Amino acid sequence: LGHWGQVCDDGFGMINAEVICKELGFELGALEVRPGGFFGNMEESTIFMVDQLKCRGNESSLRECDFNG
C-alpha cells in the first residue's frame, strides 16, 4: 500500500465512505455517497485495488476493512 488507487463502487455505501473520509482527516466523515458512474466511467484498462469493500464502521483505516482485490 502507500499509494492511491481505485475502489470499485459496487455496493459502496455510507459506512465505507465514513471510514475513508475519517482516515483522510475529515473529522465529520462523509456527507453523501454518489451513485455508480457519477464521475464518469473508467477506461477498460483501469485496475481496481479494492473490490467489494466491507467496512463495519468502527475502523480507523481502510486497511482494517474486509475486501477482495
WOPEGI-V711363 format. One line per field, one symbol per residue. phi: phi as a letter, one per 30 degrees, with the letter a starting at -180 (. if undefined). burial: + if it has 16 or more other C-alpha atoms within 10 Angstrom, else -. A space follows every 50 residues. Layout:
# WOPEGI-V711363
phi: ???
burial: ???
This chain:
# WOPEGI-V711363
phi: .jbdadcdcdidbddddeddddddjdediccacddeiecjdddeddccdb bhdbccjcdcaeddddack
burial: -------++--+++++++++++------++-------------------+ +-+++---+--+--+----
